[in-house]
Amino acid sequence: MARPSTETDSAPISARTSASPRTWPVILTACAGQFLVVLDVSVVNVALPSMRADLGLTAAGLQWVLNAYAIAFAGFMLLGGRAADLFGRKLMFLTGLAVFTLASLAGGLAQEGWQLLAARAVQGLGAAVLAPATLTILTAAVPPGVARTRAIGTWAAVGAGGGAAGGLVGGVLTDLLSWRWVLLINVPVGALVLVGAVVWLTESRTEQRRRLDLPGAVLVTAGLALVAYGIVQTEEKGWGAAPTLLPLAAGMLLLGLFVVVEARTKAPLMPLGLFRVRAVSAANAAMFVCGAASFSTWFFMTVYIQNVLGYTPLDAGLALIPSSLSIVLGSKLAPRLMARIDARDLAVLGALIAAAGFGWQSTMTADGTYLSAVLGPGILMMVGVGLATTPLAALATAGAAPGEAGLVSGLVNTARTMGGALGLAVLSTAAAARTAGGTSPEALTDGYALAFRTGAGVLLAGVVLMLVWLPRRTET
């Protein structure tokens, strides 16, 4: 397959990577970058009480330790993806990782609450530049076919493992060292990955030399950031409050203006014609829906284990190890199954398995046992999520031209992250409505159970969407 991209070493990608021993080091480097950015979405959760005590953060300020990262991450993702296509995938990988690592150092050394929040926002910016480059570098390094599908499966497994490992890693570091090491651990790891990237990665970009669409970048970034801000406000303010509705309305207005600008500019940040590619539009929509359910799993599992069953943060992280391994297992099994099952059918199967796990989890009780209320449903949910993610990512990336690879990678990550933010807000609102202010184990369990039942419904809606819209194979 011809690949219209400009390589600094002038060797064709397919010829160079099909037999090169450098392929797996490249995949390892890309996956390590993805692991870091996904890990930091969840790793600070168990460290929040220690951060609050040490830095004197308010309850609202504590919430923004999470939100500052998530909003910057989601808001700048498309810009990061397009920048990788235009300025070079290796350059953007190195730039994003350097920003992320330095911001981690600043956050770990913060002496005031505002310093920590600023560092978390800059971390999110670095992650938004880094994350799209990871998938683009990986797909450029491996020729289309079974090898690329397996590489994407590894990338998906590592990303899923990063999100799943956050609670355990955060609990261990906070208990054994301090909350600061939740952030400082990124510094030596980031430095090692930077060295590997310099040694193993080769530069690539699209043939076209054009300016970045700054008006489009500003509009889409500000629009997504405002929408994300409105979403995260729902848990505290509710859906009908002005602090929720105003940023949501402003964000939707800016996104509408973004569409207008993109339709008229000669060099758009996001060519609207890309969404006429069925695989790209359908796979991203499915990723959004699945992310809306799956990202909330770890939050509700963790609070159920701690608030109802009485586990410590470290014990909770240890209890979720089987679930963490299950999502990695599902992601690694998916490429093998895709050799026998159509990508769409495998994504549907994975979503159905996950929905069954959500349904099982919704039967939890205040005196539930580990085996029936945590281990069994957790494994089922996470195997299903792992099986669904890999074919969806493969369909999305296979449906785009090589010159749009960075943008499509950014779309995949944006869809999953924004879906997760919206899903957590919706499910948290449902749980709070059912709990109605109660703090007894029974009241909390009722709320968490409703959240999982709602998540099962979301996944079933995703199954319908995939059956109707998603193409069967990656060769589209």
SVG drawing of the C-alpha trace seen along z (x, -y; Angstrom):
<svg xmlns="http://www.w3.org/2000/svg" viewBox="-34 -33 53 50">
<polyline fill="none" stroke="black" stroke-width="0.4" points="0.0,0.0 1.4,-3.4 1.8,-5.8 2.0,-9.5 4.1,-10.7 7.5,-12.4 10.0,-10.4 13.3,-12.1 15.2,-8.9 13.7,-8.5 12.9,-4.8 9.4,-3.6 7.5,-2.8 6.3,0.6 9.6,1.8 11.5,0.4 9.1,1.7 8.2,5.1 11.6,6.6 13.2,4.0 14.2,5.0 13.4,1.4 9.6,1.9 9.0,3.3 11.1,0.6 9.0,-2.0 5.8,-0.3 7.1,-0.1 8.0,-3.8 4.6,-4.8 2.8,-2.6 4.8,-3.9 3.8,-7.5 0.1,-6.4 0.4,-4.6 1.6,-7.8 -1.1,-10.1 -3.9,-7.6 -2.5,-6.7 -2.6,-10.4 -6.3,-10.6 -6.9,-8.4 -3.7,-8.0 -4.3,-11.1 -7.7,-9.9 -6.6,-8.2 -4.0,-10.9 -6.6,-13.8 -7.2,-13.8 -3.4,-14.0 -3.1,-16.8 -6.0,-18.7 -4.4,-18.4 -0.9,-19.4 -1.8,-22.3 -5.0,-23.6 -7.2,-23.1 -10.9,-23.8 -13.4,-21.1 -13.9,-22.9 -10.1,-23.3 -9.7,-19.6 -12.2,-18.8 -10.1,-20.8 -7.0,-18.7 -8.9,-16.2 -10.8,-18.6 -7.8,-20.8 -6.1,-17.8 -9.2,-16.3 -10.4,-19.5 -7.0,-20.5 -6.4,-16.9 -9.8,-16.8 -9.8,-20.4 -6.4,-20.4 -6.5,-16.8 -7.5,-17.8 -4.9,-20.5 -2.3,-18.0 -3.3,-15.5 -3.2,-18.0 0.2,-19.4 1.6,-15.9 0.6,-15.6 2.0,-19.0 5.1,-19.5 6.2,-15.9 5.0,-13.0 8.4,-12.5 8.7,-16.2 5.2,-16.4 5.8,-13.2 9.0,-14.7 7.4,-18.1 4.3,-16.7 6.3,-14.2 8.7,-17.0 5.9,-19.3 4.1,-16.5 7.3,-15.5 8.2,-19.0 4.6,-19.8 4.7,-16.6 7.9,-17.8 6.3,-21.2 3.1,-19.6 5.1,-17.3 7.1,-20.2 4.0,-22.5 3.8,-24.5 0.4,-26.2 -2.9,-24.9 -2.9,-27.1 0.6,-25.8 -0.7,-22.3 -3.8,-23.2 -1.7,-25.1 0.7,-22.1 -2.2,-19.7 -3.5,-21.9 -0.1,-22.0 0.1,-18.2 -3.2,-17.9 -1.8,-20.1 1.3,-18.0 -0.9,-14.8 -3.1,-16.3 0.0,-16.8 1.5,-13.4 -1.5,-11.1 -2.4,-11.5 1.2,-11.1 1.4,-7.7 -1.2,-6.0 0.0,-7.8 3.6,-6.6 2.4,-3.1 0.3,-2.8 3.1,-4.3 5.6,-1.9 3.6,1.3 2.3,2.2 -1.5,2.7 -2.8,6.1 -2.6,8.5 0.7,7.0 -0.9,3.5 -4.0,4.9 -1.9,6.7 0.1,3.5 -3.1,1.5 -4.2,4.2 -1.0,3.7 -1.6,-0.1 -5.2,0.3 -4.2,2.8 -1.5,0.5 -3.9,-2.5 -6.5,-0.5 -4.0,0.8 -2.9,-2.7 -6.4,-3.8 -7.0,-0.6 -3.6,-0.8 -4.2,-4.4 -5.8,-3.4 -3.2,-0.8 -0.2,-2.9 -1.7,-6.0 -2.5,-4.0 1.0,-2.4 2.9,-5.6 0.7,-7.6 0.9,-5.0 4.6,-4.2 6.0,-7.7 3.7,-10.7 1.1,-12.2 3.9,-14.1 5.3,-10.9 2.0,-10.3 3.3,-13.1 7.1,-12.8 7.1,-9.2 6.5,-10.6 9.8,-12.4 12.2,-9.4 9.8,-7.4 9.2,-10.3 13.0,-10.9 13.6,-7.2 10.8,-7.3 12.3,-10.6 15.6,-8.9 14.0,-5.9 12.0,-8.2 15.2,-10.1 17.0,-6.8 14.2,-4.7 11.7,-7.0 12.1,-8.5 10.4,-11.6 7.4,-11.6 4.8,-14.1 2.4,-14.7 3.7,-15.9 1.7,-19.2 3.5,-22.1 0.8,-24.4 0.1,-26.6 -1.8,-25.3 -5.4,-26.5 -5.2,-28.7 -8.8,-30.1 -10.1,-26.6 -7.8,-25.4 -8.8,-28.2 -12.6,-27.6 -12.5,-23.9 -10.2,-23.9 -12.2,-26.6 -15.5,-24.9 -14.5,-21.5 -13.0,-23.0 -16.2,-24.9 -18.4,-21.8 -16.1,-19.7 -16.3,-22.4 -20.0,-22.4 -20.1,-18.6 -17.9,-18.4 -20.1,-21.1 -23.2,-18.8 -22.1,-16.7 -22.0,-19.6 -24.5,-22.1 -26.9,-19.8 -28.0,-19.9 -30.4,-22.9 -28.1,-25.3 -26.6,-28.4 -23.0,-27.4 -23.7,-24.2 -26.0,-25.6 -24.0,-28.7 -20.6,-27.0 -22.4,-24.2 -24.3,-26.7 -21.2,-28.8 -19.2,-25.7 -21.8,-24.5 -21.9,-27.9 -18.1,-27.9 -18.2,-24.4 -20.9,-25.6 -18.7,-28.5 -15.8,-26.0 -17.8,-24.0 -18.6,-27.2 -14.9,-28.2 -13.8,-24.7 -16.2,-24.6 -14.8,-27.9 -11.0,-27.8 -8.6,-26.4 -6.5,-24.5 -8.9,-23.3 -7.8,-21.9 -10.4,-19.1 -11.6,-18.5 -15.3,-18.0 -15.2,-15.5 -13.4,-13.1 -16.7,-12.4 -18.1,-11.1 -15.8,-8.2 -18.1,-5.7 -15.5,-3.9 -14.1,-7.1 -17.5,-8.7 -19.1,-5.5 -16.1,-4.1 -15.6,-7.5 -19.3,-7.6 -19.1,-4.1 -15.9,-4.9 -17.7,-7.9 -20.7,-5.8 -18.5,-3.0 -16.3,-5.5 -19.3,-7.0 -19.9,-3.8 -16.5,-2.3 -14.6,-5.3 -17.0,-5.5 -16.4,-1.8 -13.2,-2.4 -14.7,-5.4 -17.8,-3.6 -16.0,-0.3 -13.4,-2.2 -16.0,-4.2 -18.1,-1.1 -15.2,0.9 -14.0,-1.9 -17.3,-3.6 -19.4,-0.5 -17.1,2.5 -14.6,0.6 -11.4,1.2 -8.4,-1.1 -7.1,-2.9 -4.3,-0.4 -6.5,2.6 -9.0,1.2 -6.2,1.0 -5.1,4.5 -8.7,5.8 -9.0,4.3 -5.9,6.0 -7.9,8.9 -10.1,6.4 -7.1,4.4 -5.5,7.6 -8.8,8.5 -9.0,5.4 -5.4,6.0 -6.4,9.6 -9.4,8.5 -7.3,6.0 -4.7,8.6 -7.2,11.3 -9.0,8.9 -6.4,9.0 -6.4,12.8 -10.2,12.9 -10.2,10.3 -8.5,12.8 -11.7,14.9 -14.4,12.4 -15.3,9.1 -14.2,6.0 -17.7,4.8 -19.0,8.1 -16.2,8.3 -16.8,4.8 -20.5,5.7 -19.6,8.9 -17.3,7.0 -19.9,4.3 -22.5,7.1 -20.1,8.8 -19.4,5.5 -23.1,4.8 -23.7,8.2 -20.9,7.3 -22.6,4.0 -25.9,5.7 -24.3,8.2 -22.5,5.3 -25.8,3.5 -27.0,6.4 -24.4,5.4 -25.5,5.2 -24.2,3.4 -22.9,6.7 -21.7,8.1 -18.7,10.5 -15.6,9.8 -16.1,12.7 -19.7,11.9 -19.8,8.1 -16.3,7.1 -14.3,9.9 -16.8,11.6 -18.6,8.6 -15.3,6.6 -13.6,9.3 -16.7,9.5 -16.9,5.8 -13.3,5.3 -12.8,8.2 -15.7,6.8 -14.3,3.3 -10.9,4.6 -12.5,6.7 -14.5,3.7 -11.7,1.0 -9.2,2.6 -11.6,3.2 -13.0,-0.3 -9.6,-1.9 -8.6,0.3 -11.7,-0.7 -11.2,-4.4 -7.6,-4.5 -8.0,-2.3 -10.7,-4.5 -8.5,-7.6 -5.8,-8.6 -2.2,-8.6 -2.1,-12.4 -5.0,-12.5 -3.5,-9.9 -2.7,-12.3 -6.0,-14.0 -7.9,-10.6 -5.8,-9.5 -6.7,-12.7 -10.4,-12.1 -10.2,-8.6 -8.7,-9.9 -11.0,-12.9 -14.1,-10.7 -13.1,-8.4 -12.2,-11.1 -15.2,-13.3 -17.5,-10.3 -15.9,-9.4 -16.4,-12.9 -20.0,-13.0 -20.7,-9.5 -19.2,-10.0 -21.3,-13.2 -24.5,-11.5 -24.0,-8.4 -22.9,-10.4 -26.0,-12.5 -28.1,-9.3 -26.4,-7.9 -26.8,-11.1 -30.5,-11.3 -31.1,-7.8 -29.0,-8.3 -30.9,-11.5 -28.3,-12.7 -28.1,-9.4 -24.8,-8.3 -25.6,-4.8 -24.0,-1.8 -27.5,-0.8 -28.2,-4.3 -24.8,-4.5 -25.2,-1.0 -28.5,-1.9 -27.0,-4.9 -24.0,-2.9 -26.2,-0.1 -28.4,-2.6 -25.2,-4.0 -24.2,-0.5 -27.7,0.2 -27.6,-3.1 -24.2,-2.2 -25.5,1.2 -28.3,-0.7 -25.7,-3.0 -23.7,-0.1 -26.7,1.6 -27.4,-1.7 -23.9,-1.5 -24.5,2.0 -27.5,0.8 -25.4,-2.1 -22.6,0.3 -25.0,2.8 -26.6,0.0 -23.7,-2.2 -20.3,-0.5 -18.7,1.2 -17.7,4.8 -14.0,4.7 -11.0,2.4 -10.2,2.4 -12.5,-0.6"/>
</svg>
